[in-house]
Amino acid sequence: MRNKFIGKGILLVGLLLGCSESDLDQVNPNQILTDQYFKDLSELTKGVNSIYAIQQSANLLGREYWFLHDLRSDDVATGGGQLETPRNQLLTGVHDPANGVMNSVWNGLYRMIHRANVVIDRAAQVTDGTAEQRNQVVGQAKFLRAWAYYELVSLWGGVPLYNSYVTSVGGSQPRATEDQVYQQVIADLKDAQAALPLKFEGADLGRATRGAASTLLGRVYLQRGEYANAKTELQKVIDSKQYSLVDNYNDNFLEETEYNPESIYEVAFSKVGDFNWDADGNGNGNETTPRSQEYAAIGWRNLIPSNKLLAEYENTAKGDEKTDPRLLYSFYFIGDKFNGDKNTLTDAQVQGNTSVLAGKEQKISWRKYSAMYKTADTYYTSGINFRLMRYADVLLMMAEAENEAGTPQAAIGYLNQVRARKSVAMPPYPTKSFPVNSKAEIFRAVQHEREVELAGEQLRNRDLLRWRKQNKLTAEPLTYFQKGKHELLPIPQAEIDNNDKLEQKDQNPGY
């Protein structure tokens, strides 16, 4: 804490010696102040658009968000020596409070929260438009704030909680408890449900809907082990009749099939310009995402599927009745066609490490969110939207909640709905490898189905966090895991240094 006061003291002395009172009392004539803006519905809408822009930025869904979640899961392995040091630190569990990937996500989430607080706080002064229109804008801001706090609390535990936007240097907040943060998330999502419509159309596609709020609230309750509440929220999504599984599994990851019936909430990208490295998402000339470039077989291939994930898929090579089609839908193998079937993937085109599947060593790469289906460019940033929530996840969460609630047949039914997708058509449970005669066996089927259906979609990390905390893991999947340390990420050191309400003792255990 001492360095904080020294720094502030030096700054204060410098200001006193170098400036008169009139020098300090100046307003930038070229800057629009918050108190002068948000006068009407149009400006309030621009404010909420700026929150979506942060979510799309390089710090979050543009790049670092999916790296952070994947690296903390057992879905991935390093693609080779090209993986940068901060990412490899997360993958191997040697990260510290200065890790750049982790800090980027933390900063992006709090930027979202700050912008959401501005919209929520200033909305009362807007009187044009209808009450419904104003409430919808505030509802979107509350949904986005809830999403940001859910990310923070599930990854870091209790964090500083801001319910209004900060207007002074002294506006920092101490760590709230984990429960306090969750209660804020729940309150925001209930408000969002009441304000948001069932769907948006046209130019408003991609805005948060009532279904997105209910889906996120279901996730929150599941993460907290509140299964009855989770069922209630997820049932709302099912009963809304707004969503259904698409026949083609890959339609969930292609640019041409965005906003399909399975999609509940997407973060939008477009093939406009190049990747926007702006951490604030303020630029409007570059709207692409580097996800394909980072993971694709002919790209940088920084991360590849782990051997453990590959072995999880049902496969006739190990005695299963059918090889799960999602294995081929999710990954590229040497010899696969790409670029509209005009090219064949060769070993020489793929850099980096090999994987082992069914005893065979080979180069296997991520297909999900890869643009290789339509291009052979080795550097390609795409316009593929990121599906942050989809209906298959709702059904699988419902299966987990039903199993915990003591309704096993309902749980099995939801699992089989996902397996029955036309392009997947896996044998229904029970199967030879997955009997479902007990709560434990059904839970094992839930774990399996979530892993193979949702691989590489940044949900595995949170599943492991939940199941570990609820003592449901029969074995720890992360080889580096240290009890009392790796349950949570460390609070960024920059936050402890700059927030005068935090001290080193507020750091998470083990760091």
N, C-alpha and C positions, 0 to 999 in steps of 0.2 A: 504493500500500500504506500510506502514511503515515496517511491518514485513518482506516484501520481501527484502528491502534494508539492514535491519539488518542481515538477513540470509546470503545474498550475501557477506556482509562485513566480517562476522565471517569466512565464507568459504575462502575468499581471504586472510585474515590475516593468517589463518592456513596454507594455501599453501605457502605463502611467508616465514613464519618462518620455515617450515618443509622441504622445497624442494629448491634445487638449480635449475638454468635454465636448466642444462643438465638433471636433474631428470624429469623435466616436458616434455622435448622434447623426448619422448619415443614412440615407436610403438610396439604393441603386435605382436610378430613374428608368433603367432598361429592364427591370425585373418586376414581374407581376407578383404581388404578395398574396399569400393564401387568403388573408382577410378580404382581399379585393376580388378574388376569383370565386368560382362556384356560385355564381349569381343566378344561374338558370339550369334547366335540365340538361341542356347540351354540354355545358361545362362539367356538370356532375358526371355525365356519361363518359366524357374524356378522362375524368379522374379514375373511373373504374377500369377504363381501357388500359390505363397505365399500370394497373395491378396485373392484368393479364400479360402485359408486355414484360414485366419482371419474371413472371412464371415461365415465359418463353425464352428468357435470356440465357446467356452462356453459363451463368452461375447455377441455373436450375435445369429445366427440361431441355434447354438448348444443348447442354453438355454435361456439367458436373454432377447433376442429380443422378443420372443413370449410372455414371461411374461409381459414385459413392455407394449406392444401394447394391450394385452388382459385386463390387469388391468386398462388401461385407457379407456376402452370401457364399454358398458353396456351389453356385451355378457356373462359376467361371474359373479359368486358369489363365496364367500369363501367356500371351501369344509369342513371347520371345523377349530378347534384350531390348527391344524398342519401347517396352513399357516404362514410362517415366517413373522416377524415384518416388514422388509422393503417392502415386497410384500403387506401386509395388508395396509400399509401406502399409497401406490399408489392406492389401491382399494377404500379406503375411503377418499382420497384427502388430507391427512395430511402429505404428503411427504415434505421433505425440501431439500436444496441443497446438503446435504450429503447422500442422499438415495443411497444405494449400488447397487440396480438393475439398476437405472437410470445411475449412474456413470459407471457401467460396459459397458452399451451400448454405451455411449459417448466415452469411451476409445477405444472400439473395432472399432467404425466408424473412429476415427482419426488414428488408426493403419492402417486401410485399406487405408486411404488417403495418409499416409506417404509412404507406400509400392508402391501405384500406382504412386505417384510422382517420386519415384526413377526409376521405369521402364520407365515412359514417358520421364524423363530428360536424362536418359542414353541411350535411344534407338538410338540416332543419331550416336553413335560410333560403332554400330553393322553394319557390311557390308556384312556378309555372308547370305546365303539363298536368297529368292526372295523378292522384295519390297512388294509384296502382303503378304507374310508370316510375315514380320516385321510389316507391317501396322495392320495385324490382332491381333498381340500381343499387340500393343499400343492401338488398338481399344477396346480390352478387358479391359485393364487398365483404359481407360477413361470411359467405361461403369460402372465399379466397383466404380470408384471415384465418378461418377455422382450419383450412387445409395446411396453411403454413405452420400454425401452432401444433397441429397433429404430427407433422413431420418432425418438428423440434422436440416435442415431448416423447415421442416414441423412439427417437434416436439418442437424445441427450438427457432425458428425464426432466426434472423441474428446470425451468428456464425463466429469465426475466419476462414479466407479463406486462404488456402495455395495452391499455384499453382506450387510450386517447393518444393523439399524435404529440410527439415531444417538441416543445417550442423553445427550450433553453438547454444549456450545457448541463445544468443541474437536474435534468429530467430523467436521469437514468433510474432503473428499477432493480431491486435485488432479485435473487432467484425466488420464484414462487415454488410451491410444492408441485409434485407431479399431478396430484389430484386437483389442485386449483387450476392448472393449465387445462386439464381434461374437462373440467366443469365449464371453462370458458368456451372450449371447442363445442361442447354439447349445446350450450346456450345459443351460440352463433348459428349452429346448424338447424336448430329448431326454429329460430327466427327466419333463416333462409328458406326452409320448407314452406313457411306461411306466406312468404313474399314471392317466391319464384314460380314461373309457369311450368306446366308439364313439358313443354318443348318451345324452342325458338326455331325460326325458319329464316330462309333467305340470307341476308347479310349478317343476321344475328346468330347464325349457326356457330357453335363453339362456346357460346355463353353458358354459364352454369344453370342447370335446371333443377326442378324439385327432385327428380330422380337422382341427380348427382349428389344433392344434399342428403337424401335418404341412404344412398349407397355409402357415402363417407361416414354417416352416423352409424350405419351397421358395422363398418370396419372398426370404428372407435369402440363400440360396445363389445365386439368380439375380442379386440385387443385387451380390453379390461376384464374379460371373462364374464360379462353380463349377457348370457346367452338368450334369455327371454327377451331382453330389450333388443338384442341384435336381430332376433327372429321378427319382431314387430316391424323394425325399420326395413329389413330386407323384403318382408312380405309386401310392404307398400310398393316397392319397386316391381315385384312380380305382378301384383294385382293391377298396376297402372296400365298394363297391356301396351306399354310404349316400346318394349324391347323384346328381342328374340335372338336365338343363335342363328348366325348366317350359315348357309350350307357349306361354303368354302372356307375352311379354317384360315387360309392365307389372306382372305379379304380383310382381316383385322390388322394387316400390316402393310398394305399397299396404298399408294397415293390415289389411285383411281377409285378406290372403294371406301373413301373416308365418309364419316357420318352415316354409316350403315346401321341397320336395325339393332346390331349388337352393341354399338357404341353408346356409352352413357355420358362420358366426358372426355373430350380430346383437347390437347394443346396444339394449336394450329401452326403449321409451317407451309411455305410456298416456295416453288422453284423460281424465286425472284432474287437477283443479285447473288451474293455468296454468303457465307456464314457470318453472322453478326457477333463479333467478339465482345460487344458492349455488355457489361455486367448489369446494366440498368434496363436493357431492352428498349432503349429510346429511339434507336435508328429505325427508319422505315424503308431503307433501300436494300437491305439484306435480310431475307426471311427464310433462309435454308437451315437445315440441321446437319451436323457432321456425323450423326449416328452411323450411317452406312459406311462412311469413310473410316471411322474409328474401328469398326468391328468386321467389315466385309472381308471375304476371302482374298480379293484382289486389292484391298485397301491397306491401311496400316495394320489391321488385324491385331490390335493391342490386347484384346481379350478373346479367348476361345472358350468353348464349353468344357467344363470339367469332365474328367473320366467318370466321376461319380454320377453326374447328371446323365451322361450318355447311357450308362448302365441301368438307369432307372426305367428307361422305356421298355415296355414289353416287346419281346423279340423272339421269333421262332428259333433263332440261333441258340437261345438258352432254354428252349422248351415251351415257350408260350404259344398259345393257339394262333396268334396273329402278331405280326410286327406292327407296332403302333405307327400309323401314317404321320403322326405329328413329329416323329423323328426326322423324316425327310422334309417335312414342311418347315421345320425349325432350323435345319443346318444344311450347309453345302458340303458335299463330298467330292473328292477328285473324280472326274468323269461326268459330273452333272452338267446339264445344259444351262446356259444363262444368256442374257442379252437377247431376249425374244427367241431363245433356242438357236441362235445363230452361232454361238460359241460353246466350246466344251472346256470345262475347267481342267487345267493340267497342274501337275505337281510343281512345275517350274514357275507358275504364276503366283503361287501361294508361299509367302515368306513365313518363317518362324517355326514354332514348335509343332510336334505331332501329338495326337491323342491315341488312346487305345479303346477300341470297341469290339466286343466279342473276340478278344484275343488278337485282333489285327491292329497293327500300328499304322496310322494314316493321318493326313492333315484334314481336320474337320473344322468348319468355320460357321459362324452365325449367319443364318438366312433371314431371320426376323428383322424387319426394318432395313434390310439391305436393298439397295436400288439395283442390284445386279440383274434382277429379272428383266430390266429394260435398258441396261447400259453396260458397256465394257470399259468405261473410263476408270482408270486406276485412282484418280482423285475426283470424287464426286460428292458434293454436298446436296442433299435431297430436299424435296418438299413434302415428305411423308409425315403426316400428323402423328403425334404420339398419343396412343389410346391409354389414357391414365386410368380409366374405369371402363370395364366392359361386362356384359351380362353373364358371361361364363363364370366370372369371379363371384358375382352375386349368388349364382346357383351353388357354387362350391362353398362359399361362406355359409349359405343356408344349410348345406349338408353337415358342416361342422357343428353349427348351432343345434340342429335337430338331433344329432347324435348325443350331444351333451345334455339335451333336454329330455332324453329317454324315449325318443320316437325314431327307432332305428330304420323302419321301413321307409319313412319319409326321407331320411338321410340317404339311403341307398337309391331311392327314386331320383333325387337331385343329381347324384353322381352319375347315374345312368343316362340322364338327359344330356349331360355334357359328352359322354362317350358315344351317344347315338347320333351326333352331328353327321350329316350325310357324307362328308368327305373324310370322316374319321371312322365311324361305324365299328367301334371296338366291341367285343363281346361284353354283355352286361355283367355287372357283379351279381353273384359271386363268380370268380374265375379260379383256375387252378392255383395261380400265384397269390390271389387275393380273396380268400374266403371272408365272409362277412357275418359270422355267427355270433359275434360279441361286440360290445362297445369298443374294445381295444382293436379288434380286427377291422371294424368300420373306420376307426380313426386312422389306422394304417392305410386304408384305401383312400381316405381323404388326403392324407399327406402325399401319397403317390400321385393322385389325380391333380392336385394343385401343382406339384413339381413339374409334371410333364405338360399340362395344359398351359401353365403360366410361366414357363421357363423364359428367363431373360426379360421379364416385364417388371422388374424391380419390386416384386412382391415376396420373393423368397426370403430376403433379409428380414422383413417384418414378420413373416411366418415363424422364422427361427427365434426371433426375439420373443414372440408371444408364447410359443410352445416351451421355450427354455424357462421363461418366467413362471409358467404354469406347471413346470415339472413333468412335461409330456414327452420329452425327448428321451428315447431309450439309450441313445448314444450321442455324444457331442459331435456334430458334423464338421466343425472347424478345428483343424489339427493344432492351431496355435492357441486356442481359447484358454484363458486363465480366469478362473472363477474369482469374482470380486474386482475384475478390471474390464473385461471385454463385453460385459453386458451393455455398457453404454459407451458412447464416444466421449472424448474429453471436451470440456468447455474450451473454446479457442482461447489461447493465451492473450491474444489481442483484446478480447472481451474483458478478461480479468484485469488487464493493465489499464484499459480505458474507461471502464465502468466503475465509478467511485463507490458504488454500492456492493461491489464484489471484492473479495479477498482470496488469497491463495487457498485458504481453507475451504472455500466454496467449490473447489475443483472436484470432479467425479473421482471415485476411488481408483487407485492404481496408476494415476497420472501425476 
